[in-house]
C-alpha cells in the first residue's frame, strides 16, 4: 500500500495533512542525515488551495515568511532544517501546494 501523505529521505520525514482551514506540509529531521534530530519546519496554505504559502518553524508556530511559489517556501524550510531544498522529500499529496 502506498501512502501519498508521507515521505522520507535524507534523514527528513515529511507529512502532509489537511485541517479545517489549512493544507499543511511538515518536515522533521530524524538525525539520520545532516540536519540535527528534532529540527522542524512547516509550510501551510489555506484549504481552498490558493493564496500565499506560509513558512513556520513548526506546524502551529508563528509565521516566519510568506511566499507565492512552492519552490521559495521549500528553500526557506530547507534553510530552517540546515539542508539543501533538493534533499526535502515531498509527499505526493503535497506536490501541488502553491499552484
Secondary structure, DSSP 4 states (H G I P E B T S, - for coil): ---TTEEEETTEEEEEEE-SSEEEEEEEE-SSSSSPTT-EEEEEEETTS-S-EEEESSTTSPEEEEESSHHHHHHHHHHHHTS-GGG----GGGTTTT-
